[in-house]
Amino acid sequence: MRRCAGLGNVEGVNAALIAELTAALGAAKVLTAPEDVLPYGFDGTAALKGQAGAVVLPQTTEQVAQSVRLAAAHGVAVVTRGSGTGLSGGSVPSEGCLVICLAQMDRVLEVDPANLTLRAQCGAITAEIDAAAGAVGLFYPPDPGSMKISTIGGNVAENSGGLRGLKYGVTRDYVMGLEVVLPDGRVVRLGNACVKDVAGYSMKDLFIGSEGTLGIITEVLLKLLPKPAARRTMLALYDRMEDAAQTISAIIAARIIPCTLEFLDRMTVHCVEDFARIGLPLDVEAVVLMETDGHPAVVEQEAAAMQELARANGAREVRTARDEAEALKLATARRSAFSALARRRPTTILEDVTVPRTKLAHMVAFIAEVAKRHQLEVGTFGHLGDGNLHPTFLTDERNADEMHRVELALEEIVNETIALGGTITGEHGVGLAKKAFLRRQLGEASHDLMQQIKRALDPSGLLNPGKIF
């Protein structure tokens, strides 16, 4: 039996386990050929990859539980994944592990307009969940940039954010209940459809954002909201990044909470326009996407106020979408940022830090200065409204010297983030990419407490080993 490197007593997949999995799930649901397993060796994180021993494709919670029980009996590590869109290496397999891919558990099981809830399997695509809610006049607010391909189980495991996070919050704010397979194969149901419930510990919240290290989420119960009656989308153009950041601060200080306050820097604007051809000017230093929704009268009032604040803080122009089609076109400028930047160089490293909103202008300038000093191409975009920045390194992982400079630059960015009272990740998670920085942010006692929880629920360390810690 093969030992897994760096994972203590955790074993690699063996022939006996493969035979048992095949008997339980059927041969078509168990992948072992190298060419079949290869696509499950990485996620959306650049320069990180692994080699699974086998992959299973369950379609029911019981099949997930069976797979976990069999793996545990053989001491084999389990790594769970959905669409593989993660950006922290959270679903990169450890050597020789069993990958449980939940993409085939993709059904929206129930939409309940009377209780404003939706129940879905973990592999349901986020955009399809929102569409199912929309069919009955409701909507699901969390909208990560990958919503057209990411799965709801992955969103919950990473506590994903999105463009509407400023006003509506993140995934955690909409999870009412979970079905979870524990590391020993037991199945638990946590939470319920009640609006108020304080019976015991809020166990479901422990699994939200746990990145597959404490249990495997197989079903979710989500809170929905009524669709806003009106929406107004605007794009403000700036000659100075500092003015764009100051506009955000002014809008928040004016007690306006838009549903979207996003920005793109000069490099990102150029890449997006080259990619999407939506008519963005190329001589700006920054653009800010502003969107308000709600009651029509409130929308008109907030839109007018935001336009005025943008101009008062240096915007040279504010464009307002004439209709839904143009609003979608403007929003595409932000949603396509990562894809557009990825076309520029062979390797795209999308980072994720968050600082208090009053520190935004400083942090944006600091990122630009670090990039210049290390001679790196960095495009920065993100959720200015909630302080979440995505400095994106455009590089080539085959160039060892350049990758070393990326590491040095990231170290400086993380240190500055923590010094400003920020966090090393606002929405992508810790995974493999950020685990070296976690203790630095949390401190010894908080970091040790998290490890105690991991040991209590997964004493053998079989679920997603090597991630977070």
N, C-alpha and C positions, 0 to 999 in steps of 0.2 A: 504494500500500500504506500503510495507516494505522499510524503510530507509537503505541505504548502509553505513556500519560503516566507519567513518572517511572521508566521501565524501560529507559532507554538505547536500545540498538539493537533491542530486542525489538519484533517487529511484531504487528499485529492480524490476526485471521482474514481471509482473502481468498477470492475466488470460486474461484481455482485450487485452493486447499487443500480447500475444500468439495467440489469435484468429485472430487478424489482420495480423500478420506475416504468419499464416497458409493460410489465404485467398489469400495473395499476392504471396507466394512462393510455396505453396502446402505442405501438411502434411509431405511428405518425406524429405523436406528440413528444417524442424524445429524439433530440438531435445530438449526434456524436461525431459525425464526419467533420474533419477540419474545415472543409469549405463551407459547411452549414453553420458551424459554430463561430467562424471568423467574424461575421457581421455583428455579433453580440459582444465583441471585445473592446468596444469603445462607446462613448456617448458624445455629446456635443462639445466636450472640453478638448481644446487643442493639446496635442503632444502627450496625451495620456492614453494608454491602452493596456489591456490585459489578455489573458488566455484562459477561457473557461474550460472545464473538463467536459461539460455537457450542458445542454439547454433543454428545458421542458416548457411546454406550451399548454398550460391548464385552461379549462373553460369553466370551471366551477370552483367555489370555495373549498369544497371537499377535496378536489384534486390538488389544490394548493396545499391543504393541510396534510394530505397523504405524502406529497413530495417532501414537505418539511420534516415529517416524522421519519421518513426513510433516510433522508440526509442526516438527521440528528443521530439515528441509530448507527450510522457508519462514521460519525464524527466529521462529516463533510460540510464545509462552509456553503452558505446560500447567499446569493446576490440577486436582488429583485430588480426588474426594470419594466418600463412600459414602452414608450416610443424612443427612448434614448436621447431625449432633447436636453438633458441636464447639462449644466455649465460649471460644475464643480468636481466632476469625476465621481459622483455619487453612485453611478451604476456601472462603473468600470469593474470588470470581474477580477477577483483575486485569483492567483494561479491555481488551476485545477479545480475551481469551485463549481457548484451547480448553479446555473443561472435559471431563475424562474421568470419567464417573460409573460406578463399579464395582458399583452395586447389583444388577445382573442376574447377576453372577458370585457366586451365593449358595449354592452346593452344599457340604454336608458330604461330602467325598469318601471318607473312610475312618475308621473307629474301630477301633483295634487294642488290644484289652484285654490281650493278652499282653505288649505293650511299653509299655502305659499311654500311648498317643499317639493323637492325632486330627489328620487332615489336612483342611483346608477351603480353599475359595476365599475371596478377600479380602472378598467381599460377604456372607458368611454372617452372620446375626444372632447376637450374643453369647449370648443366652438359648437359642437353638436349638442352639448348640454345647454348652452345659451340659446341655440336655435329651438330646442324642444321647449324651453321656457317661453321663448318669444311666440310660439304658436298659440299660447293661451294668454298673451298679453303681459307676460312677466319677463324678467331678465335676471341672469346670473352675473353679478358685477365683476368678479375677478377676471382679468383679461391679460394674462402673460403674453409676451411677444410671440411665443410659440403656440398660441391657443389653437391654431388650425391643425396642429399635429400632436401636441402634448396631451397626455392622459390625465384624467382627474385624480387618479391614485398617486401619480407622480407629483401633481400640483399640491396635494395634501401632504405627502411625505416631505416635500421641500418647503411647504408653506409659501407658495409662489405669490408674487405680487402682480403688478401690471400697470397699465397706463391710467386706470381709473382708481388707483390705490389711494390717492390723496383724499378724495371725498368718500369713497366707499370701503376702504380698508383692503385687507389681503385675504387669502384663502381661509385662514383660521376663523375669521369673522363670519363665515357662512357655513361652517361645518356643524351640523346639529347631532350627527350620529355616525358611527363607524362600525364596520365589521372587520375584525383583525384576527389573523392567524398568528399565534404566539410562537416563540422559538421551539417549544416542545410539541407543536402541532395542535394545541387546543385552539378552539375558535371562540372569541368573545364578541359581544355586541355592547358598544359603549355609547351613551347618549340616547336621545329619542326625539320625537317630533314636538315635545312640549317646549313652549317659549321660555318657561322658567322651570329649572330643575337644580336643586342644590343637595340632592341625596348623595352623600359621600364625596370622595375625591372626584375631581373632573378628569377622569382617566383618559377620555378621548383627546384632551389637550396635550397629554404627554406624548401621544403618537403623532400629532400634527407637527411637522418639521423635524421628525426624528430620523429622516433620511434612510429608512429601511433598516435601522440598527436595533430596533426594539420589537418590531412585529411587521407583518405584511398586511397592508390594507387591501381588502378585497371588495368592499362595498361602502358607499358613502350616502349619507342623507344630508342634503344641502338646503339652506334657506334661500328663497328667491324674493325678489322685490318687484313691485309694479313698475312697468316701463315708464320712464319720464315722459311727460306730455310734450315737452319741447326741448330743443337742443340748439346751441349756437356754437359754431367752430370758427376760430380765428387763427391767423398766423402773423406774428410780429417779427419784423426784420431789424437787425441791429448791426452797427458798425463796431461795437465794442462788447466783448463778452461780459465785462463787468456790468454794463447797463442791462443786459438780459437777466443776470442774476439779481440785480437790484430791483427789477420789475417784479420778480417772483416775491421778494421780501415785501414789496409795497402792496401787492395784492393780498397776501396773507395778513399783513398789518391792518388792512382795510376791512378785515373780518369777512373776506370773500373766500369761500372754499370751492373752487372749480372742480369739476370731475377730472379734468386733465390739465396739467401744466408740464409740458415736455420741452426739451431743447436739443438742438443739434449744433455742434461747432462747425467751423469752416470746412475742415477736411471731410467731415461726415456729410455736409450739405453737397459738396462736390461729388462724393461717391454715390449718394442717393440720386442726384439728378442724372448722373451718368447711367445709373441702373434703371431708374423708374421713369425718367423723362416726364416729370410732372410740372415743370415750369418754375423751379426754384431759382432765384437769382444767385449768381456765383460770386458776387463781389461783397457778400456779407460775412461778418465774423460769427454770427449766431442767428438762429431762428428759434422762436418759441411758439409752440402749439398750445393754444388756450381753448378750453372747451367748458361750457357751462350747460347744465341741464336741470329740468324740474318744471315747476309751474311756468307757463308762458310769460306772465308778467315779471316774475323773478328773473327768468332767463334774460329778458330784454334789459332789465335794470343792471344785472351783473355784467352782461356783455358790454354795455355802454361804459360802465365803470372801469372794466379791465382795459378797454381800448384807451380810455383817457389816461389811466395809470401807465400803460405801456408808452404812450407818446410823451408823457411827462418825465419818464425815466430813460429817454433816449432812443426809442424806437423810431426809425426813419419812415416806416410804413407799417400799417396794420391791415391785413387782408381778411375779409369776412366771407365765408362760404355762402354762395347764393342759394344753394339747395343741398339735398342729401348727397347727391353725386359728387359735388365739389367738396363737401365736408369729408367724404370718404377719401377723396384724392389728397386732401391736406393731411389727413391722419396717416395715409400711406407713407408720407415722407418720414414719419417717425417709426412706423412699424417695420419699414424695410431697411432701417439703419444697419443692423447687423449683417444682413445678407449683402447689402451694398458694399460695406467695408470689406467683407470677406473676399471680394473679387480682386482686391488690390494687390495682395501678397499671398504666398502659398499658405501661411499660417496666420490665423486670426485668434488672438487671445482676448476674450471678452471678460473684463474684470468688473467688480461689483463692490463698491464701498458706499457707505452712507454717513453723512455728517449732519449736525444741526443746521437748519436752514440759514441761520445767520452766518454760517461759515462757508456757504456755497461759493461766493465770489473768490474767497481766498483759496479754496480747494481746487477750483477750476484753474486758477492761475498757477497754483503749485504743480498740478499735473502737467501743464504746458511747459513749465520751467524744467521739470524733471526730464521730460521727453527730449527737450532741446539739449540739456546737459549730457544725456546718455546717447545722443544721436539716434533717436528712435522715432518712428512714425506712430503717432497715437491720435486716434479720433475719439472724441469724447461726446457722449450723448447721455440722456437719462431723464429721470423723473425729478426735475428741479423742485417741483412742488412739495415732495417729501424728502428732499435732500439726498436722493439715491443717484449716484453717478456711475456711469459705465465707461471708464477709460479703456479703450480697445487698442491693443498693441497689434500692429500690422508688421509681421516679421516672417522668418523662414526657419523652421525648427532644424533644418539641415545646417544652418550657420551657427556653430557652437559659440562663437564670440558674441554674435548678436543676441542669442538666447541668454547668455550670461548677463548682458547689459539689461535685458528685459527683467531678469530676476532681481538685479540691483535696483532698478527703477520701481518695481513692484514693492520691494522691501521699504523703500522710502515713502511710497504712497500709503502703505499700510500703517507705518509708524506715525505719519502725519495725521492720518484718519483717527487713530487711537488717541493721539495727543489732543485732538480737537473734540474729544468726547464722542466720537463716532463708532461705527461698527464695521468689522471686516467683511460682512456680507449683509446686504439688505434684502435679497430675495433669491440668490442662487444656491445658498447653502454652503456648508463647510466641506463635506466630502473629502477628497484627497487634496484638492487644490489649496484649501485654506487651513488645514488642520495644524500646520506649523505655527499659525498665528493665534489660535484660539485661546490658549493659556495666557498669552500676552494681554488679550483683551479682558478675559474674565477674571484673572487672578487665580491663585492656587486653590482657595477654598471652593469657589464656584465651579472650577474645572473638575476638582476631585468629586464634588457632589454629583456632577453629571456622570462621571465614571462609575460611581456607586450605583446609580440607577441602571446603567447598562449592565453591570455585573449581577444586579438583583433579578432583572428580567431575562438576561441571556448569559447565564454563568459560564457556559462553554465558549462564548464568543463566536457563535456560528453565523449570526446574521450580519451581513455586510461588514466583515472584519476589516480593520485597517482604515475605516472611514471615521471622520470627525476627530478621533483621538490618535 
